[in-house]
Amino acid sequence: MNVITISIKGSPSVRVYCLETESYCLITDFIDAKTEKEIENALQVKVIKTRIMESNLIGCLCAGNSTKLAVPAEIEKKEIQNLASQLPENVEILKVKGNFALGNLIAVNDSKIVLSKDLPKGISANLLEFFGLKAMQINFRENPLTGSLLRFTNKGFFVGNLIEKKEYLELKEFLELEGLTGTANYGDSFVGNDLIANSNGIATGFITTGFELGRIDEALTGK
């Protein structure tokens, strides 16, 4: 698997600026050409530059997989047109009402979705119907930022070390994947903000240590 360390405009919290899947990667339009190419090569998917609600925080505001993309209902018309013109033809887009940072509350791959318990029932039901995947709702140690603490691909998962052992075992059983707990970016437990990953590669913040990189690679490779 391709593993690289990068920054986006000097920040190691690289995933807040991106939403990556097995078929595309949305990324802030202020990224430099060199880093854009590094991400594209590591993940081996099409990179689409965009903003969401005029914000660069793509990974915080959206959630998606290879065929589905959930965005805030307040997304600008020009932004949705840009996405529709560049996304693979089979990708459906759902506009979600409400002031929610979807990427901070949701983690999803092509077969499973994990949601924060703090999402209102109506929003959760809407998302579950749209994605049509087997679902789990969980807050790790009562922290509602489920998407910020977890990253999983079709091969494996990596979750912040704030998680309790019982929660880890429940998550592993649900995902039916191998995975590990740990940190990124020199001790940050909110690994969902720090990792861009799919089945082909991983990009994490430049201050991630060698030990952290080893665990991340092992976890997301599914070994």
N, C-alpha and C positions, 0 to 999 in steps of 0.2 A: 504494500500500500504506500502511496505517496504521502509523505509527512513533511510539512514545511512550517516555519514560524514567520509571521509577518506582523506588520502594524498597518492600521488604516488611519491616516492623518495623525500619526504618532500615538494612537491608542492601541493597547493590547487587547481591549475588549472587542475583538474583531467581529464577533457574531451579531452584535447589536446592529451592525451596518449591513448585514446580509441575511438572505433566506435561501438555503441550499437544499436541493433535492437530487434525486437520481437522474433527472432530465433537464434541469435548468438551475441557475443561481441568480437571484435578484440581488443587486448590489447598489449601494449609494452612488449617485452620479458624480460625487466629488473624489472618487478613488483615482489614484494615479495609474497610468498605463502599465507600468512595470508590475505593480501589485495585482492589478486586474488579470494580467497574463499569467502570473504565478498561480492565482486561484483557479483560473480556467484550466491550466495544465495539470494541477494537482487533482481536481475533481473530475476533469474530463467531461464537462458539460458546457452548454451555452451560457454565457454571462450576459445578463440584461441589466443595463444601467437604468435606474429610476429613482424617484422619490415617492413617498407615500404621505399624503396630506401635507405636502411641501416639506416633509421631514426626511432627514437622512437615516433615521433609526428603523430601517426596513425590518430587521430581525425582531425588534420589539413589537412592532405593530401588526405583523402578518404571521400566518401559519399555513404550511402547505406540504404537499408531497408531490409525487410525479404527475398526478392527474388532477389534483384539486388545489385551489388557492383561496384562502379566506383573508379578506382585507376589510379595513374599517369602512363603514357606509359613507363616511365623510371624505373618502378618497376623491381627489380632483378628477374632473372629466378627462383632462388631457393625460393624466396618469393612467387611468383605466384604459384609454385608447392606446397608449404606448405599450402597456402590458398585453393587451389583446392582439396587437400587431406583431409582437415578438415571441410570445410564449408558444410552445408546441401546440398544434391544433387541437389535441385531445385534452388540454387543460381547461377545466371549468373554474370560474371565479364566483365566489359568494361574497356579497357585501353584508357585513355583520353590523347591526345597529347597536349603539351603546358605546360609551367611552371606555373601551377595553384595549389594553396592550396585549393582543392575542398571543404574540410570540413569547411573552413572559409567563403566560398561563397555560400554554399548550405545547406538547411535543408530539410529533407524528412521523411515522414512516409509511411505507406502502401497504401495511397490513394492520397496524395498531395505532391507537391514539390514546394519549395520556393527558388528562385535563385536571386543572385545579378545581378543588371543591368549592372555591369561592366564586366561580362563574355562576351567574343566575341560571335557574333551571331552564328557562325559555331559551337562553343563548346556547346552553349546553345541548339541548334537544335539537336546536337548529343546526349546530355544528355536527352532531352525531348523524343526523339525517343526511347532511351534505356529504360528509366523508364516507359514510357507510362502512365503517370499520369497527372491529371489536374494540371496546373502550374500557378504560379504567380511570376513575377519579380519585386523586390522592393529593394530600398536602404533606410534604416531607417535614416531620417534626412541627406540624401545624403551620409551616411556611406556605403561603398561597402561591408563591412564584415557582410553580412546578416546572414551567418551561425554561426558567433561568437556571434551574438546578440539574437539568437532565438533557442529555443529547443521545439519541439513538438512531442508528441507520438500519438498513435491512440485514446487517451482519452482526452487530453487537451494540452494547450500550455503556455509557459512562455517566455516573451520577455523583454529585457533590458529596463529600464525606460528612455532611451534616445529617445524612440519612440514618435512621435507626436500622438495626439488623433485621428486625421483623419487616420493616418497610422494604428493605433491599430484597429480601427473599420473596415477598409478595410481588414486587416489580419484576424480578427475574422470572418467576413462574408465569406471570401474565404475558410478558414480552416473548417468552420462549426463545431467549437469546442468552449467550454468555456475556458477562459484563463485569465491571469493577467500579468501586468507589474511589474517589481521589480529588485532586485539585488541579488547577491550571493557573498560569500567570503568577507563579511564585506564591502559591498558597490560597488562591481564591476558590472557594467552594461553589461559587455560582458558575459552574463550568459551561452551562448552557449559553452564557454570554461570551464565552472565550473560545469556543470551538466551532469551526465550519467543517462539516464532515458529511461524506456519503460513502458508498461502498468502494469508491475508487481512491479516495484520498482524504487527508486531514490538513487543515490550516488552523494554527492556534497562535495566540499572542506571543510576541517576540520575547517576553520575559518568562515564558514557561521553561522550567528547568529540564535537564536531561532525564532525571528520574520521572518527572511528571509526563514527559513525552513518551517514555517507555510504557507507562501504565495506560495512557490514552491510546496509543497504537495497539497494544495488546487487547484492550477492551473493545475498541471499535472494529478490530479485525475479526473479533469473535473467537479468538483462540483460548 
